[in-house]
Amino acid sequence: MSSFRDVFAYLFATGLRVSELVSVKLKDIGFKEREIKIIGKGNKTRIVYFNLTTQKLISCKSVSKGMRRNFMFNRTFFDQLF
């Protein structure tokens, strides 16, 4: 299960909206470029960038958690938050 610290680290480092973070899939992340492709409001695609610390956090999470169904976070985790 993800921690609050992880969620806030991603939100702070990328500027993503919570609804966008929930929809991030592994295939949307460019580790080499340190970027995430997001489909945001109005179905517009945008690219957000993240720093090296966030890259390490994403890499650890993707390896250790196996990313069920390729999503970064489990939606039920967010349901508990909000």
Backbone torsions as a table, in degrees:
resi	resn	phi	psi	omega
1	MET	NA	143.8	179.9
2	SER	-76.7	154.1	178.1
3	SER	-101.7	161.7	176.0
4	PHE	-58.2	-37.8	-179.1
5	ARG	-60.2	-42.5	178.2
6	ASP	-60.7	-47.1	-178.2
7	VAL	-60.0	-49.7	-178.7
8	PHE	-67.4	-32.1	176.5
9	ALA	-63.4	-45.1	178.1
10	TYR	-64.8	-45.9	-179.0
11	LEU	-61.8	-44.9	-178.3
12	PHE	-67.7	-43.7	-174.7
13	ALA	-72.6	-28.0	-174.1
14	THR	-110.1	-22.0	-176.2
15	GLY	78.1	15.5	179.6
16	LEU	-70.8	152.8	169.0
17	ARG	-80.3	157.0	179.6
18	VAL	-58.9	-43.3	-179.6
19	SER	-62.8	-31.7	177.5
20	GLU	-74.3	-39.9	179.7
21	LEU	-62.5	-38.0	179.6
22	VAL	-62.1	-32.6	-175.0
23	SER	-91.9	0.3	-179.0
24	VAL	-68.4	128.0	176.2
25	LYS	-111.3	158.7	-179.8
26	LEU	-56.9	-38.0	-178.5
27	LYS	-67.9	-16.4	179.8
28	ASP	-85.4	-5.6	-175.4
29	ILE	-101.2	126.3	173.9
30	GLY	-101.0	98.3	-175.4
31	PHE	-66.6	-39.4	-178.7
32	LYS	-65.3	-42.0	-178.7
33	GLU	-86.8	-10.4	-175.0
34	ARG	54.0	57.9	-179.9
35	GLU	-141.8	156.3	177.2
36	ILE	-127.4	130.0	176.3
37	LYS	-87.4	123.8	-175.5
38	ILE	-119.6	139.6	168.7
39	ILE	-105.2	108.5	-172.7
40	GLY	-102.1	-150.6	-178.5
41	LYS	-57.7	139.6	178.5
42	GLY	69.3	21.5	-179.5
43	ASN	57.4	29.0	177.6
44	LYS	-89.8	136.2	178.3
45	THR	-89.7	135.3	175.2
46	ARG	-141.5	161.3	179.7
47	ILE	-112.1	130.0	173.2
48	VAL	-116.9	146.8	-177.1
49	TYR	-109.2	154.6	178.3
50	PHE	-135.5	159.5	-176.1
51	ASN	-86.4	177.2	-176.7
52	LEU	-63.5	-38.5	178.9
53	THR	-61.6	-43.8	178.4
54	THR	-66.8	-35.9	177.5
55	GLN	-60.3	-42.4	178.6
56	LYS	-65.1	-39.9	178.7
57	LEU	-63.7	-43.9	178.6
58	ILE	-64.5	-43.5	-179.5
59	SER	-62.2	-44.7	178.8
60	CYS	-63.1	-42.3	-178.8
61	LYS	-65.6	-43.9	-176.5
62	SER	-67.4	-33.7	179.5
63	VAL	-78.8	-45.8	-174.2
64	SER	-76.0	-33.3	-176.4
65	LYS	-94.8	-16.1	-178.5
66	GLY	73.8	-2.7	178.9
67	MET	42.2	78.8	178.8
68	ARG	-51.7	130.1	-180.0
69	ARG	53.1	24.1	175.9
70	ASN	67.6	11.7	175.6
71	PHE	-89.4	144.9	178.8
72	MET	-63.5	-44.2	-176.5
73	PHE	-127.2	152.1	175.8
74	ASN	-80.4	128.9	-176.7
75	ARG	-59.9	-32.7	-179.5
76	THR	-64.8	-27.3	175.6
77	PHE	-62.4	-43.1	179.9
78	PHE	-70.7	-33.2	176.5
79	ASP	-61.2	-35.4	178.1
80	GLN	-71.9	-31.9	-179.8
81	LEU	-71.2	-42.0	-172.2
82	PHE	-117.4	NA	NA
